[in-house]
Amino acid sequence: MKKQYLGEIINHPLLGKILPVDFSPLKTCSFNCYYCSLGKTTNMTMQREDFYPVQDIIQEIDSYLTQNDYPDYLFLTGSGEPALYSKFGELARKIKERYPSIKLTAYSNASLLYDPEVRRDFYECDIMQFNLNSIIAEEFSRINQHHSQVKIGDVLDGLRKFKGEYTKPIWIHSIFGNKFNISEVNIKGLRKFIADFKPEKYIIRTFEKENDVEPLSDDTIKFIKSQMDSLNCECVYMGFD
């Protein structure tokens, strides 16, 4: 079967077997992150849209799951920022109605969390994952290369509001790149934010190999670990070996 909205089931190191579900045109996002594995953002936007019919996505999920083992999670990803899909909440609710044994997760850059409707849509997920690479505006902009409407203060405020409303686990991801977001003030600022926020999991990653970006120095890695190891939540280091 030719798939438009689904990837293949893959083994995720933290979630088990996951099946990616896509519902937006490639690289429709509010960020243009330097390290993004999908490449350069071609549709930089903050406008939510009904990209594809929910029923079409559900039909493809139905067809796939009648012929394959169930995953542990459906990963509602989009080819960019999942909050930009205006039918996210409707899609998630319909999936849960049909497949209550399969959990849902999404990975968001948190840029639209100021919108109560976006926050409500994300309530449907069993785990919400958010990216937060910096709390310093200059470094936040350097690594995320975001839409002009995105402000770090709004992102942090949206995360705090969501934390106060959401009753299920939240994971925060920080991705560090040499010369992008490794200042002492940013690393310490992230540590303070995470300590106050108390996510269930804090995933600390490095850029995947980039031709024009040197890996983090041993001193930088040691400093990051010295700050994060004492956090009151589970810390997971990925790519630090």
Summary of the structure (lengths in Angstrom):
residues: 241
radius of gyration: 17.7
end to end distance: 39.2
largest distance: 51.3
contacts: 768
relative contact order: 0.13
helix: 33%
strand: 22%
